[in-house]
Amino acid sequence: HCPEYISDKIGDLCSGSDDIREASIRIAQATLDWTRAISGNFKGDPKVIVHPGAVSMNARLKPNVMANNLIRSLDVIDDRGCELILENLPPNPVYLGGMWKTNFWMSSAEIREFCVETGVNICFDLSHAALWCNSSGYDLVKYIEEIQEFIIHMHISDAFGTTGEGIQIGEGDIDLKKILPMLDFENTTWVPEPWQGHKFGNRGFIIALNKINEILIDINR
């Protein structure tokens, strides 16, 4: 996963600031270069996940401008021997101690359009998708159906409301018995991603794995 911070700024491949965008390109390229150096430890080309950015504190930014900036950024990044994949974003991420606004790369329509145009694949974050659907009134089932063919990696956690991100499996408001069977766990790489799941000997991750397994077994009975 590419770092999201550049010193005291947020990495943003969509930024209208050339300084921020170029610094973000350098961070992404360095991550890809290091990944390439250890690629012999992977089966096939390793994936590198990047958040597109597209965030602001107060301003409303134009999605078409950010899409063009993102394409310009991707055009100069060398991902040979790896695969750079973009992660769908939540509407109100917390960065640098405050709540920000995401202006692009949230809706299934804009993600699908971008993937078709560029050939980029995605890391599907279930929690992020649910938060955007909750904020926009969009149906999560329809969302997944519209971008499913571009998903090659997944982050799995629950969510609630429009800001409850990375909730432990079964503790949010996602209808997991409906949603989990839609996801291709057998042929797509994935990780559980409850917030702070690595603490206490990966306790949160282990709980999430067991709960996902229980739900899928229960559905298939």
FENNORVEN-V879421 format. One record per helix or strand of 2 or more residues. SS is the DSSP state (H for helix, E for strand). FROM is the first residue (numbers start at 1). TO is the last residue. If there is no record, write none. Layout:
{{SS;FROM;TO} {SS;FROM;TO}}
This chain:
{{E;5;6} {E;9;10} {H;18;37} {H;39;41} {E;46;51} {E;55;56} {H;63;76} {E;82;87} {E;94;95} {E;98;99} {E;101;102} {H;108;118} {E;122;125} {H;126;136} {H;140;150} {E;151;156} {E;158;160} {E;164;167} {H;176;182} {E;189;192} {H;199;220}}
